[in-house]
Amino acid sequence: MKNKGCLSAGTIGIALLVIVAILFFWGKNGYNNFVAQEQEVITKWANVETVYQKRANLIPNLERTVKSYSKFEQETLTKVVEARSKATSINIDPSNMTEQDVARFQAAQGELSGALSRLMAVVEQYPNLKADQQYINFQREYTAIENSIRSETVYYNEAVQKYNTSIKQFPNNILANFTNFKEKPAFKAEAGAEKAPEVFSE
């Protein structure tokens, strides 16, 4: 009976070690998976910021080109410059961003998009400016960057969806809560976001 008791205790000990080992490897693999997916989200966010920054970098050249036409509506140009300043002043920590952060970023970028659209509409009234090679170059680069913005935000949202799904699925959600992996915010679709950027004819 004593041997049976010892055997039973030994069996229980082995079983506990096996359970601990399983939990350890599950936790390690799950944690590493969360880390990899979070880093992918951070990388995609950096790509989003990069293409928006490229768009902002176009504006000083646009400003110089437009200013060379003295009769151009300065108020329209001023709004573009102000919107650019606001859009480039927002700094977000991608490892700890919230829905409010993304909404603020999107709002500022949307304001700049609107200001640029209004400016390009006004340019239509100035044939010489519209035909200026520098302005034509701006239109070409602007179109390419807007296309990149749409692509990069889609890639970012895909990475966010994969990460969020992973940390919310059972039993991953237990590990995610224990290790403080939190849901990441996605870009919200804007009205007309499915359309190509409107670039007026030369």
MIVEX-661950 format. One record per residue: residue number from 1; residue in three letters; x, y, z of N, C-alpha, C in turn. Coordinates in Angstrom, 1 decimal. Layout:
<mivexs>
[mivex NUM 'ALA' [X Y Z] [X Y Z] [X Y Z]] ...
</mivexs>
This chain:
<mivexs>
[mivex 1 'MET' [0.8 -1.2 0.0] [0.0 0.0 0.0] [0.9 1.3 0.0]] [mivex 2 'LYS' [2.0 1.2 0.8] [2.9 2.3 0.8] [3.5 2.6 -0.6]] [mivex 3 'ASN' [3.9 1.5 -1.3] [4.5 1.7 -2.6] [3.5 2.3 -3.6]] [mivex 4 'LYS' [2.2 1.8 -3.4] [1.2 2.4 -4.3] [1.0 3.9 -4.0]] [mivex 5 'GLY' [1.1 4.2 -2.7] [0.9 5.6 -2.4] [2.1 6.5 -3.0]] [mivex 6 'CYS' [3.3 5.9 -2.9] [4.4 6.6 -3.5] [4.3 6.8 -5.0]] [mivex 7 'LEU' [3.8 5.7 -5.6] [3.7 5.7 -7.0] [2.6 6.7 -7.5]] [mivex 8 'SER' [1.6 6.7 -6.7] [0.5 7.7 -7.0] [1.0 9.1 -6.9]] [mivex 9 'ALA' [1.8 9.4 -5.8] [2.3 10.7 -5.6] [3.3 11.1 -6.8]] [mivex 10 'GLY' [4.1 10.1 -7.1] [5.0 10.3 -8.2] [4.3 10.6 -9.6]] [mivex 11 'THR' [3.3 9.8 -9.8] [2.5 10.0 -11.0] [1.8 11.4 -11.1]] [mivex 12 'ILE' [1.3 11.8 -9.9] [0.7 13.1 -9.8] [1.8 14.2 -10.1]] [mivex 13 'GLY' [3.0 14.0 -9.5] [4.1 15.0 -9.7] [4.5 15.1 -11.1]] [mivex 14 'ILE' [4.6 13.9 -11.8] [4.9 13.9 -13.2] [3.8 14.6 -14.1]] [mivex 15 'ALA' [2.6 14.3 -13.7] [1.4 14.9 -14.4] [1.5 16.5 -14.3]] [mivex 16 'LEU' [1.8 16.9 -13.0] [1.8 18.3 -12.8] [3.0 19.0 -13.6]] [mivex 17 'LEU' [4.1 18.3 -13.7] [5.2 18.8 -14.4] [4.9 18.9 -15.9]] [mivex 18 'VAL' [4.2 17.9 -16.4] [3.7 17.9 -17.8] [2.8 19.1 -18.1]] [mivex 19 'ILE' [1.9 19.3 -17.2] [0.9 20.4 -17.3] [1.6 21.7 -17.3]] [mivex 20 'VAL' [2.6 21.9 -16.3] [3.4 23.1 -16.2] [4.2 23.3 -17.5]] [mivex 21 'ALA' [4.8 22.3 -18.1] [5.5 22.4 -19.3] [4.6 22.8 -20.5]] [mivex 22 'ILE' [3.5 22.2 -20.5] [2.5 22.6 -21.6] [2.1 24.0 -21.5]] [mivex 23 'LEU' [1.8 24.4 -20.3] [1.4 25.8 -20.1] [2.6 26.8 -20.4]] [mivex 24 'PHE' [3.8 26.4 -20.0] [4.9 27.2 -20.3] [5.1 27.4 -21.8]] [mivex 25 'PHE' [5.1 26.3 -22.5] [5.4 26.4 -24.0] [4.2 27.1 -24.7]] [mivex 26 'TRP' [3.0 26.9 -24.2] [1.8 27.6 -24.8] [1.9 29.1 -24.5]] [mivex 27 'GLY' [2.3 29.4 -23.3] [2.4 30.8 -22.9] [3.6 31.5 -23.7]] [mivex 28 'LYS' [4.7 30.8 -23.8] [5.8 31.4 -24.5] [5.5 31.6 -26.0]] [mivex 29 'ASN' [4.9 30.6 -26.6] [4.6 30.7 -28.1] [3.5 31.8 -28.3]] [mivex 30 'GLY' [2.5 31.8 -27.4] [1.5 32.8 -27.5] [2.0 34.2 -27.3]] [mivex 31 'TYR' [2.9 34.4 -26.3] [3.5 35.7 -26.1] [4.3 36.2 -27.2]] [mivex 32 'ASN' [5.1 35.3 -27.7] [6.0 35.6 -28.9] [5.2 36.0 -30.1]] [mivex 33 'ASN' [4.1 35.3 -30.3] [3.2 35.5 -31.4] [2.5 36.9 -31.3]] [mivex 34 'PHE' [2.1 37.3 -30.0] [1.6 38.6 -29.8] [2.6 39.7 -30.1]] [mivex 35 'VAL' [3.8 39.5 -29.7] [4.9 40.4 -29.9] [5.1 40.6 -31.4]] [mivex 36 'ALA' [5.2 39.5 -32.1] [5.4 39.6 -33.6] [4.3 40.4 -34.3]] [mivex 37 'GLN' [3.1 40.1 -33.9] [1.9 40.8 -34.5] [1.8 42.2 -34.1]] [mivex 38 'GLU' [2.2 42.5 -32.9] [2.2 43.9 -32.5] [3.3 44.7 -33.2]] [mivex 39 'GLN' [4.4 44.1 -33.4] [5.5 44.8 -34.2] [5.1 45.0 -35.6]] [mivex 40 'GLU' [4.3 44.1 -36.2] [3.8 44.3 -37.5] [2.8 45.4 -37.6]] [mivex 41 'VAL' [2.0 45.6 -36.6] [1.1 46.8 -36.5] [1.9 48.0 -36.4]] [mivex 42 'ILE' [2.9 48.1 -35.6] [3.8 49.2 -35.4] [4.5 49.6 -36.8]] [mivex 43 'THR' [5.0 48.6 -37.5] [5.6 48.8 -38.7] [4.6 49.4 -39.8]] [mivex 44 'LYS' [3.4 48.8 -39.8] [2.4 49.3 -40.8] [2.0 50.7 -40.4]] [mivex 45 'TRP' [2.0 51.0 -39.2] [1.6 52.4 -38.8] [2.8 53.4 -39.2]] [mivex 46 'ALA' [4.0 52.9 -39.1] [5.1 53.8 -39.5] [5.0 54.0 -41.0]] [mivex 47 'ASN' [4.6 53.0 -41.8] [4.4 53.2 -43.2] [3.3 54.2 -43.5]] [mivex 48 'VAL' [2.3 54.2 -42.7] [1.2 55.2 -42.9] [1.7 56.6 -42.7]] [mivex 49 'GLU' [2.4 56.7 -41.6] [3.0 58.1 -41.2] [3.9 58.5 -42.3]] [mivex 50 'THR' [4.7 57.6 -42.9] [5.6 58.0 -43.9] [5.0 58.5 -45.2]] [mivex 51 'VAL' [3.9 57.9 -45.6] [3.2 58.4 -46.8] [2.5 59.7 -46.6]] [mivex 52 'TYR' [2.0 59.9 -45.4] [1.3 61.2 -45.1] [2.4 62.3 -45.0]] [mivex 53 'GLN' [3.6 61.9 -44.5] [4.7 62.9 -44.4] [5.1 63.3 -45.8]] [mivex 54 'LYS' [5.2 62.3 -46.7] [5.5 62.6 -48.1] [4.6 63.6 -48.7]] [mivex 55 'ARG' [3.3 63.4 -48.4] [2.3 64.4 -48.9] [2.6 65.8 -48.3]] [mivex 56 'ALA' [2.8 65.8 -47.0] [3.1 67.1 -46.4] [4.3 67.8 -47.0]] [mivex 57 'ASN' [5.3 66.9 -47.4] [6.6 67.5 -47.9] [6.4 68.1 -49.3]] [mivex 58 'LEU' [5.3 67.8 -50.0] [5.0 68.4 -51.3] [4.5 69.8 -51.1]] [mivex 59 'ILE' [4.0 70.2 -50.0] [3.3 71.5 -49.9] [4.2 72.7 -50.0]] [mivex 60 'PRO' [5.4 72.7 -49.4] [6.3 73.9 -49.6] [6.5 74.2 -51.0]] [mivex 61 'ASN' [6.8 73.2 -51.9] [7.0 73.5 -53.3] [5.7 74.0 -53.9]] [mivex 62 'LEU' [4.6 73.4 -53.5] [3.3 73.9 -54.0] [3.1 75.3 -53.6]] [mivex 63 'GLU' [3.4 75.6 -52.4] [3.2 77.0 -51.9] [4.1 78.0 -52.7]] [mivex 64 'ARG' [5.3 77.6 -53.0] [6.2 78.5 -53.8] [5.6 78.7 -55.2]] [mivex 65 'THR' [5.1 77.6 -55.8] [4.6 77.7 -57.1] [3.4 78.6 -57.2]] [mivex 66 'VAL' [2.5 78.4 -56.3] [1.2 79.2 -56.2] [1.5 80.6 -55.9]] [mivex 67 'LYS' [2.4 80.9 -55.0] [2.7 82.3 -54.6] [3.3 83.1 -55.8]] [mivex 68 'SER' [3.9 82.4 -56.8] [4.4 83.1 -57.9] [3.3 83.8 -58.8]] [mivex 69 'TYR' [2.1 83.3 -58.6] [0.9 83.9 -59.3] [0.2 84.9 -58.3]] [mivex 70 'SER' [0.6 86.1 -58.5] [0.2 87.1 -57.5] [-1.3 87.3 -57.3]] [mivex 71 'LYS' [-2.1 87.0 -58.3] [-3.5 87.2 -58.2] [-4.3 86.0 -57.6]] [mivex 72 'PHE' [-3.5 84.9 -57.3] [-4.1 83.7 -56.7] [-4.7 84.1 -55.3]] [mivex 73 'GLU' [-5.8 83.4 -55.0] [-6.5 83.6 -53.7] [-5.6 83.1 -52.6]] [mivex 74 'GLN' [-5.0 84.0 -51.9] [-4.1 83.7 -50.8] [-4.7 83.0 -49.6]] [mivex 75 'GLU' [-6.0 83.3 -49.4] [-6.7 82.7 -48.3] [-6.8 81.1 -48.4]] [mivex 76 'THR' [-7.0 80.7 -49.7] [-7.1 79.3 -50.0] [-5.7 78.6 -49.7]] [mivex 77 'LEU' [-4.6 79.2 -50.1] [-3.3 78.7 -49.9] [-3.0 78.7 -48.4]] [mivex 78 'THR' [-3.3 79.8 -47.7] [-3.1 79.9 -46.3] [-3.7 78.7 -45.5]] [mivex 79 'LYS' [-4.9 78.3 -45.9] [-5.6 77.3 -45.2] [-4.9 75.9 -45.4]] [mivex 80 'VAL' [-4.3 75.8 -46.6] [-3.5 74.5 -46.9] [-2.3 74.5 -46.0]] [mivex 81 'VAL' [-1.6 75.6 -45.9] [-0.4 75.7 -45.1] [-0.7 75.5 -43.6]] [mivex 82 'GLU' [-1.8 76.1 -43.1] [-2.2 75.9 -41.7] [-2.6 74.5 -41.4]] [mivex 83 'ALA' [-3.3 73.8 -42.4] [-3.7 72.5 -42.2] [-2.5 71.5 -42.2]] [mivex 84 'ARG' [-1.5 71.8 -43.0] [-0.3 71.1 -43.1] [0.4 71.1 -41.7]] [mivex 85 'SER' [0.5 72.3 -41.2] [1.2 72.5 -39.9] [0.5 71.7 -38.8]] [mivex 86 'LYS' [-0.8 71.7 -38.8] [-1.6 71.0 -37.8] [-1.4 69.5 -38.0]] [mivex 87 'ALA' [-1.4 69.0 -39.2] [-1.3 67.6 -39.5] [0.1 67.0 -39.1]] [mivex 88 'THR' [1.1 67.8 -39.3] [2.5 67.4 -39.0] [2.9 67.5 -37.6]] [mivex 89 'SER' [2.0 68.2 -36.8] [2.3 68.4 -35.4] [1.9 67.3 -34.5]] [mivex 90 'ILE' [1.1 66.3 -35.0] [0.5 65.3 -34.2] [1.5 64.1 -34.1]] [mivex 91 'ASN' [1.9 63.8 -32.9] [2.9 62.6 -32.7] [2.1 61.6 -31.9]] [mivex 92 'ILE' [2.2 60.3 -32.4] [1.5 59.2 -31.8] [2.5 58.1 -31.5]] [mivex 93 'ASP' [2.4 57.6 -30.3] [3.2 56.4 -29.9] [2.4 55.2 -30.4]] [mivex 94 'PRO' [2.9 54.5 -31.4] [2.2 53.4 -32.0] [2.0 52.2 -31.1]] [mivex 95 'SER' [2.9 52.1 -30.0] [2.9 50.9 -29.1] [1.8 51.1 -28.1]] [mivex 96 'ASN' [1.3 52.4 -28.0] [0.3 52.6 -26.9] [-0.8 53.6 -27.4]] [mivex 97 'MET' [-1.2 53.5 -28.7] [-2.2 54.5 -29.2] [-3.6 54.0 -29.0]] [mivex 98 'THR' [-4.5 55.0 -28.9] [-5.9 54.7 -28.6] [-6.7 55.1 -29.9]] [mivex 99 'GLU' [-8.0 54.8 -29.8] [-8.9 55.2 -30.9] [-9.0 56.7 -31.0]] [mivex 100 'GLN' [-8.9 57.4 -29.9] [-8.9 58.9 -29.9] [-7.6 59.4 -30.6]] [mivex 101 'ASP' [-6.5 58.8 -30.4] [-5.3 59.2 -31.1] [-5.4 59.1 -32.6]] [mivex 102 'VAL' [-5.9 57.9 -33.1] [-6.1 57.7 -34.5] [-7.1 58.6 -35.1]] [mivex 103 'ALA' [-8.2 58.8 -34.3] [-9.3 59.8 -34.8] [-8.7 61.2 -34.9]] [mivex 104 'ARG' [-7.9 61.6 -34.0] [-7.3 62.9 -34.0] [-6.4 63.0 -35.3]] [mivex 105 'PHE' [-5.6 62.0 -35.5] [-4.7 62.0 -36.6] [-5.4 62.0 -37.9]] [mivex 106 'GLN' [-6.5 61.2 -38.0] [-7.3 61.2 -39.2] [-8.0 62.5 -39.5]] [mivex 107 'ALA' [-8.5 63.1 -38.4] [-9.2 64.4 -38.6] [-8.3 65.5 -39.1]] [mivex 108 'ALA' [-7.0 65.5 -38.6] [-6.1 66.5 -39.1] [-5.7 66.2 -40.5]] [mivex 109 'GLN' [-5.5 65.0 -40.9] [-5.1 64.6 -42.2] [-6.3 64.9 -43.2]] [mivex 110 'GLY' [-7.5 64.6 -42.7] [-8.7 64.9 -43.5] [-8.9 66.4 -43.8]] [mivex 111 'GLU' [-8.5 67.2 -42.8] [-8.6 68.7 -42.9] [-7.6 69.1 -44.0]] [mivex 112 'LEU' [-6.4 68.5 -44.0] [-5.4 68.9 -45.1] [-5.9 68.4 -46.4]] [mivex 113 'SER' [-6.5 67.2 -46.5] [-7.0 66.7 -47.8] [-8.1 67.7 -48.3]] [mivex 114 'GLY' [-9.0 68.1 -47.4] [-10.0 69.0 -47.9] [-9.4 70.4 -48.4]] [mivex 115 'ALA' [-8.4 70.9 -47.6] [-7.8 72.1 -48.0] [-7.1 72.0 -49.4]] [mivex 116 'LEU' [-6.5 70.9 -49.6] [-5.8 70.7 -50.9] [-6.8 70.5 -52.0]] [mivex 117 'SER' [-7.9 69.9 -51.8] [-8.9 69.7 -52.8] [-9.5 71.1 -53.2]] [mivex 118 'ARG' [-9.7 71.9 -52.2] [-10.3 73.2 -52.5] [-9.3 74.1 -53.3]] [mivex 119 'LEU' [-8.0 73.9 -52.9] [-7.0 74.7 -53.6] [-6.9 74.3 -55.1]] [mivex 120 'MET' [-7.0 73.0 -55.3] [-6.9 72.5 -56.7] [-8.1 72.9 -57.5]] [mivex 121 'ALA' [-9.2 73.0 -56.8] [-10.4 73.5 -57.5] [-10.3 74.9 -57.9]] [mivex 122 'VAL' [-9.7 75.7 -57.1] [-9.5 77.1 -57.4] [-8.5 77.3 -58.5]] [mivex 123 'VAL' [-7.4 76.4 -58.5] [-6.4 76.5 -59.6] [-7.0 76.4 -61.0]] [mivex 124 'GLU' [-8.1 75.7 -61.1] [-8.8 75.6 -62.4] [-9.2 76.9 -63.0]] [mivex 125 'GLN' [-9.3 77.9 -62.1] [-9.6 79.3 -62.6] [-8.4 80.0 -63.1]] [mivex 126 'TYR' [-7.2 79.4 -63.0] [-6.0 80.1 -63.4] [-5.2 79.2 -64.4]] [mivex 127 'PRO' [-5.6 79.3 -65.7] [-5.0 78.5 -66.7] [-3.5 78.5 -66.7]] [mivex 128 'ASN' [-2.8 79.6 -66.5] [-1.4 79.7 -66.5] [-0.8 78.8 -65.4]] [mivex 129 'LEU' [-1.4 79.0 -64.2] [-0.9 78.2 -63.1] [-1.1 76.7 -63.3]] [mivex 130 'LYS' [-2.3 76.4 -63.8] [-2.6 75.0 -64.1] [-1.7 74.3 -65.1]] [mivex 131 'ALA' [-1.1 75.2 -66.0] [-0.2 74.7 -67.0] [1.3 74.7 -66.5]] [mivex 132 'ASP' [1.5 75.3 -65.3] [2.9 75.4 -64.8] [3.5 74.0 -64.6]] [mivex 133 'GLN' [4.7 73.8 -65.0] [5.3 72.5 -64.9] [5.5 72.1 -63.5]] [mivex 134 'GLN' [5.8 73.0 -62.6] [5.9 72.7 -61.2] [4.6 72.2 -60.6]] [mivex 135 'TYR' [3.5 72.8 -61.0] [2.2 72.4 -60.5] [1.8 71.1 -61.1]] [mivex 136 'ILE' [2.1 70.9 -62.4] [1.9 69.6 -63.0] [2.6 68.5 -62.3]] [mivex 137 'ASN' [3.9 68.7 -61.9] [4.7 67.8 -61.2] [4.0 67.5 -59.8]] [mivex 138 'PHE' [3.5 68.5 -59.2] [2.8 68.3 -57.9] [1.6 67.4 -58.1]] [mivex 139 'GLN' [0.8 67.7 -59.1] [-0.4 66.8 -59.3] [0.0 65.4 -59.5]] [mivex 140 'ARG' [1.1 65.1 -60.2] [1.5 63.8 -60.5] [1.9 63.1 -59.2]] [mivex 141 'GLU' [2.7 63.8 -58.4] [3.2 63.2 -57.1] [2.1 63.0 -56.1]] [mivex 142 'TYR' [1.2 64.0 -56.1] [0.1 64.0 -55.2] [-0.8 62.8 -55.5]] [mivex 143 'THR' [-1.1 62.5 -56.7] [-1.9 61.4 -57.1] [-1.3 60.1 -56.6]] [mivex 144 'ALA' [0.0 59.9 -56.9] [0.8 58.7 -56.5] [0.7 58.5 -54.9]] [mivex 145 'ILE' [0.9 59.6 -54.2] [1.0 59.5 -52.8] [-0.4 59.2 -52.2]] [mivex 146 'GLU' [-1.5 59.8 -52.8] [-2.8 59.5 -52.3] [-3.1 58.0 -52.5]] [mivex 147 'ASN' [-2.7 57.5 -53.6] [-2.9 56.0 -53.8] [-2.1 55.2 -52.8]] [mivex 148 'SER' [-0.9 55.7 -52.5] [-0.1 55.0 -51.5] [-0.7 55.1 -50.1]] [mivex 149 'ILE' [-1.3 56.2 -49.8] [-2.0 56.4 -48.5] [-3.1 55.4 -48.3]] [mivex 150 'ARG' [-3.9 55.2 -49.4] [-5.0 54.3 -49.3] [-4.5 52.9 -49.1]] [mivex 151 'SER' [-3.4 52.5 -49.9] [-2.9 51.2 -49.7] [-2.3 50.9 -48.3]] [mivex 152 'GLU' [-1.5 51.9 -47.8] [-0.9 51.7 -46.5] [-1.9 51.6 -45.4]] [mivex 153 'THR' [-3.0 52.4 -45.5] [-4.0 52.3 -44.4] [-4.7 51.0 -44.4]] [mivex 154 'VAL' [-4.9 50.4 -45.6] [-5.5 49.1 -45.8] [-4.6 48.1 -45.1]] [mivex 155 'TYR' [-3.3 48.1 -45.4] [-2.3 47.2 -44.9] [-2.3 47.3 -43.4]] [mivex 156 'TYR' [-2.3 48.5 -42.9] [-2.3 48.8 -41.4] [-3.6 48.1 -40.8]] [mivex 157 'ASN' [-4.7 48.4 -41.4] [-6.0 47.8 -40.8] [-6.0 46.3 -40.8]] [mivex 158 'GLU' [-5.4 45.7 -41.9] [-5.3 44.2 -41.9] [-4.4 43.7 -40.8]] [mivex 159 'ALA' [-3.3 44.4 -40.5] [-2.4 44.0 -39.4] [-3.1 44.1 -38.1]] [mivex 160 'VAL' [-3.9 45.2 -37.9] [-4.6 45.4 -36.7] [-5.7 44.4 -36.5]] [mivex 161 'GLN' [-6.4 44.0 -37.6] [-7.4 43.0 -37.5] [-6.8 41.6 -37.1]] [mivex 162 'LYS' [-5.7 41.3 -37.6] [-5.0 40.0 -37.3] [-4.6 40.0 -35.8]] [mivex 163 'TYR' [-4.0 41.1 -35.4] [-3.5 41.2 -34.0] [-4.7 41.2 -33.0]] [mivex 164 'ASN' [-5.7 42.0 -33.3] [-6.9 42.1 -32.4] [-7.6 40.8 -32.3]] [mivex 165 'THR' [-7.8 40.1 -33.4] [-8.4 38.8 -33.4] [-7.6 37.8 -32.6]] [mivex 166 'SER' [-6.3 37.8 -32.7] [-5.4 36.9 -32.0] [-5.5 37.1 -30.5]] [mivex 167 'ILE' [-5.5 38.3 -30.0] [-5.5 38.6 -28.5] [-6.9 38.4 -27.9]] [mivex 168 'LYS' [-8.0 38.4 -28.8] [-9.3 38.3 -28.3] [-9.9 36.8 -28.3]] [mivex 169 'GLN' [-9.2 35.9 -29.0] [-9.6 34.6 -29.1] [-9.3 33.8 -27.8]] [mivex 170 'PHE' [-10.2 32.9 -27.4] [-9.9 32.1 -26.3] [-9.0 30.9 -26.7]] [mivex 171 'PRO' [-8.1 30.5 -25.9] [-7.7 31.1 -24.6] [-6.6 32.2 -24.6]] [mivex 172 'ASN' [-6.3 32.6 -25.9] [-5.3 33.7 -26.0] [-5.7 34.9 -25.2]] [mivex 173 'ASN' [-7.0 35.2 -25.1] [-7.4 36.4 -24.3] [-7.0 36.4 -22.9]] [mivex 174 'ILE' [-6.9 35.2 -22.3] [-6.4 35.1 -20.9] [-4.9 35.5 -20.8]] [mivex 175 'LEU' [-4.1 35.0 -21.7] [-2.7 35.3 -21.8] [-2.5 36.8 -22.1]] [mivex 176 'ALA' [-3.3 37.3 -23.1] [-3.2 38.7 -23.5] [-3.5 39.7 -22.3]] [mivex 177 'ASN' [-4.5 39.3 -21.6] [-4.9 40.2 -20.4] [-3.8 40.1 -19.3]] [mivex 178 'PHE' [-3.3 38.9 -19.1] [-2.2 38.7 -18.1] [-0.9 39.5 -18.5]] [mivex 179 'THR' [-0.6 39.5 -19.8] [0.6 40.1 -20.3] [0.4 41.5 -20.8]] [mivex 180 'ASN' [-0.8 42.1 -20.6] [-1.1 43.5 -20.9] [-1.0 43.8 -22.4]] [mivex 181 'PHE' [-1.4 42.9 -23.3] [-1.5 43.2 -24.7] [-2.9 43.7 -24.9]] [mivex 182 'LYS' [-3.0 44.9 -25.5] [-4.3 45.6 -25.6] [-4.7 45.7 -27.1]] [mivex 183 'GLU' [-6.0 45.9 -27.3] [-6.5 46.0 -28.7] [-6.0 47.3 -29.3]] [mivex 184 'LYS' [-5.7 47.2 -30.6] [-5.2 48.4 -31.4] [-6.3 49.0 -32.2]] [mivex 185 'PRO' [-6.3 50.3 -32.3] [-7.3 51.0 -33.1] [-7.0 51.0 -34.6]] [mivex 186 'ALA' [-8.1 50.9 -35.4] [-8.0 50.8 -36.8] [-8.4 52.2 -37.4]] [mivex 187 'PHE' [-8.0 52.4 -38.7] [-8.4 53.6 -39.4] [-9.9 53.4 -39.7]] [mivex 188 'LYS' [-10.7 54.4 -39.5] [-12.1 54.4 -39.9] [-12.3 54.8 -41.4]] [mivex 189 'ALA' [-13.1 54.1 -42.1] [-13.4 54.5 -43.5] [-14.1 55.9 -43.5]] [mivex 190 'GLU' [-13.6 56.7 -44.4] [-14.2 58.0 -44.6] [-15.1 58.0 -45.9]] [mivex 191 'ALA' [-16.0 58.9 -45.9] [-16.9 59.0 -47.0] [-16.1 59.3 -48.3]] [mivex 192 'GLY' [-16.3 58.5 -49.3] [-15.6 58.8 -50.5] [-14.2 58.2 -50.6]] [mivex 193 'ALA' [-13.8 57.4 -49.5] [-12.5 56.9 -49.4] [-12.2 55.9 -50.5]] [mivex 194 'GLU' [-13.3 55.3 -51.1] [-13.1 54.3 -52.1] [-12.8 54.9 -53.5]] [mivex 195 'LYS' [-12.9 56.2 -53.6] [-12.7 56.9 -54.9] [-11.2 57.3 -55.0]] [mivex 196 'ALA' [-10.8 57.3 -56.3] [-9.4 57.8 -56.5] [-9.4 59.3 -56.3]] [mivex 197 'PRO' [-8.2 59.8 -55.9] [-8.1 61.3 -55.7] [-8.5 62.1 -56.9]] [mivex 198 'GLU' [-9.2 63.1 -56.8] [-9.6 63.9 -57.9] [-8.5 64.9 -58.3]] [mivex 199 'VAL' [-7.9 64.7 -59.4] [-6.8 65.6 -59.9] [-7.4 66.3 -61.2]] [mivex 200 'PHE' [-7.4 67.6 -61.2] [-8.0 68.3 -62.3] [-7.1 68.2 -63.5]] [mivex 201 'SER' [-7.7 68.4 -64.7] [-7.0 68.3 -65.9] [-6.0 69.4 -66.1]] [mivex 202 'GLU' [-5.0 69.1 -66.8] [-4.0 70.1 -67.1] [-4.4 71.1 -68.1]] 
</mivexs>
